[in-house]
Amino acid sequence: MAVTTLKALPKAPAQPTRKGQLVPHVKMILKGHEEKVNDVAFILGTRFLVSGSEDKSLRVWDLDTGKQVGEPLLGHDAVVRVLARSPNGRWIVSGADNGSILVWEIATNKTESELKRVPVLFKGHGSAFWGVVFAPDNETFASASLDQTVCVWKRETGEIVFGPLKVGSYAFSVAYSPDGTKLAAGTDKHIIIWNLKTGKELLKIEQRAFRVTFTPDGLRLISGDRKDIRISDATTGDIIKQFDAHTDDFLSLVIAPNGTKFATTSHDKTTRFFDLTTFEPIGEPLEHPDGVRGVSFSKDSQLIATGCYDNLVRTWTVPLSESELQQVSKFFHRVIPPADLPYSPRRKFSRKPS
């Protein structure tokens, strides 16, 4: 299959803004962490956000007040590298640079949100823990480590139910297919996909991937490495499209819950958006004062949170994708009649001539 390659984007390019497109902007800046913020996650069904940092803590934030909720959450003895939220919103898993894994139960109400550490031990990784993702079943999660292994864990017991899988190089990230039957790993040398029912390796793509994820239909993979993004066929591994997304090393990747776009972050101090249908850039990059590591969409896809190397968490509005703009346009044409019409069929009176 043909490979399409685009030239590297200049620093924070301003993309054309379509009529009706909102320019994304920072909504809130959350201050409290003492070192770099490596990951963030919205707590479903609430106005709260959780973050993990190199200060070895997790913190919960109230997005209405911009204030930290309660005290920092301690338990890790090393840098908190990654977070993952379960699909049902009940659990958060955190992974640290010493290979430790903690699971937190989320207890929320309208005014408070609390993360309670679950007393389960997860022993298996012997080095830094750089990738984690919950399975669609909410009962298991997968992890990737610099010890060159991938594991699938039982959340309730801490048992390894699949693995450890030796991948032959640093394992950076993991992703489940939407139906939960496949697991993909991005490593220093390959992208590998396994069938979780049989344990069989289905595909090994000869390309380095720092981050990898399945598209919502499960048919393609989006991966990022160095400065470029690749869209690949999830069955054959053929590259469908490849383009330079950043001017410095890529750091993270997340798909919006509504399936219209994805966001990437980088050492080049930006977060950028791309249409999930056309893979073209959307709107303008979000400018930060330092590298951006953590990124997460809200459930309605209207907000994005970023964790930055300046120790701050930020929330931002999100630009609309092409499909979203078309929906907005159809809505307004349906509700608001064109100005040149002498009357609206939805009104009971005619417009008087000027």
JOCOR-V805325 format. One line per field, one symbol per residue. phi: phi as a letter, one per 40 degrees, with the letter a starting at -180 (. if undefined). psi: psi as a letter, one per 30 degrees, with the letter a starting at -180 (. if undefined). burial: 1 if it has 16 or more other ideal C-beta (glycine too) atoms within 10 Angstrom, else 0. A space follows every 10 residues. Layout:
phi=???
psi=???
burial=???
//
This chain:
phi=.cbbbbcccc cfcccdbcdg ccccaccabb biccbdccaa accdgbbbbb bbbccgbbbb bcccbgbccg cdcbicbadc cababcdcgc bbbbbbccgc bbbbccbbac bbabbbcccb cbbicbadbb aaaccdcgcb abbbbccgbb bbbcdcbgcc bahcccbgad cbabaccdcg cbbbbbbcba bbbbcccbgc ccabccacac baaccdcgcb bbbbafbbbb bbcccbgccc aaaccbbadc baaaccdcgb abbbbaccgb bbbbccccgc cbgbcccbca dbbcaaccdc gcbbbbbbcc gbbbbbcbcc cdcccccccc cccccbcdcc ccabccbbbc cccc
psi=kkkkkllkkl kikjlkjlkf kkkklkekkj kekfakjfll kkjkglhlkk lklfgglkkk kjfefglkja lkjlekglkj ellkklefgf kkkkklfggk kkkkkkjlaf flkkkkkkik kjkekgakjf kkkklffffl lllklfgglk lkkjeffgkj fjakjjfflk kellkklefg flkkkklffl kkkljfefgk kekjkikkje kklklffgfl kklkkcflkk klkfeffkke kkljflflkk elkkkkfggf llklllfggl klkkkfefgl kkakljklfa lkekkkkleg gflkkkklfg glkkkllklk leeeeeeeee eefeejlkff kflkfflglk kkk.
burial=0000000010 0000100000 1001000101 0110011111 1111011111 1111111111 1110000110 0010010011 1111110011 1111111011 1111010100 0010100000 0101100111 1111100001 1111111111 1110100101 0111101001 1111111000 0111111101 1111010000 0010101111 1111100001 1111101111 1101001011 1110111001 1111110111 1111111111 1111110010 1111110100 1111111100 1011111111 1111111111 1111100000 0000001000 0000000000 0000
//
